[in-house]
Amino acid sequence: MINIKSIFKFWKDRDGKEPIRVSKDPVCGMKSTEGIDFVHEDVTYSFCSDHCRGQFEKDPRAYIAK
């Protein structure tokens, strides 16, 4: 499991208007591919493949370290 706090995050504003974007695949840790995204609890997660996105969609909490 990847520690989400260690992943580099991007955001436009700090006032909460723009969702946080996680640029590293939280399922396998690889570099993400543009356009393969999923938003969960106002955080946009990017994935290397549709397979990893599908795994994340099934159980996001399994891949999000708190």
C-alpha positions as CSV (number, residue, x, y, z in Angstrom):
1,M,0.0,0.0,0.0
2,I,1.3,3.5,-0.8
3,N,1.2,6.2,1.8
4,I,-0.9,8.9,0.2
5,K,0.8,11.6,2.3
6,S,4.1,10.9,0.6
7,I,2.7,11.3,-2.9
8,F,3.3,14.7,-4.6
9,K,0.0,16.7,-4.7
10,F,-1.0,19.6,-6.9
11,W,-3.7,22.2,-6.2
12,K,-4.7,25.5,-7.7
13,D,-5.9,27.2,-4.5
14,R,-5.7,26.4,-0.8
15,D,-9.2,27.6,-0.2
16,G,-10.7,24.2,-1.1
17,K,-12.3,25.3,-4.4
18,E,-10.1,23.0,-6.6
19,P,-9.7,19.4,-5.7
20,I,-6.3,18.0,-4.8
21,R,-4.7,16.0,-7.6
22,V,-2.6,13.0,-6.8
23,S,-0.2,12.5,-9.7
24,K,1.1,9.0,-8.8
25,D,-1.0,5.9,-9.2
26,P,-2.1,4.9,-5.7
27,V,-2.7,1.3,-6.7
28,C,0.7,0.3,-8.2
29,G,2.9,3.5,-7.6
30,M,3.7,4.0,-11.3
31,K,3.5,7.4,-13.1
32,S,0.0,8.2,-14.1
33,T,-1.4,8.4,-17.6
34,E,-3.2,11.6,-18.6
35,G,-7.0,11.2,-18.7
36,I,-7.3,8.1,-16.5
37,D,-8.7,9.8,-13.4
38,F,-11.1,9.2,-10.6
39,V,-12.4,11.6,-8.0
40,H,-13.0,10.4,-4.5
41,E,-13.9,12.7,-1.6
42,D,-12.8,15.8,-3.6
43,V,-9.4,14.3,-4.4
44,T,-8.6,13.5,-8.0
45,Y,-6.5,10.4,-8.3
46,S,-4.7,9.6,-11.6
47,F,-3.8,6.1,-12.7
48,C,-1.4,4.4,-15.1
49,S,-4.2,2.2,-16.6
50,D,-7.9,1.5,-16.6
51,H,-7.1,-1.7,-14.7
52,C,-5.7,0.2,-11.7
53,R,-8.5,2.7,-11.8
54,G,-11.0,-0.2,-11.7
55,Q,-9.2,-1.7,-8.7
56,F,-9.3,1.7,-6.9
57,E,-13.0,2.2,-7.7
58,K,-13.9,-1.1,-6.1
59,D,-12.4,-0.2,-2.7
60,P,-10.7,3.3,-2.5
61,R,-10.1,3.0,1.2
62,A,-7.8,0.0,0.6
63,Y,-5.4,2.3,-1.2
64,I,-5.6,5.4,0.8
65,A,-3.4,5.5,3.9
66,K,-4.6,7.7,6.6
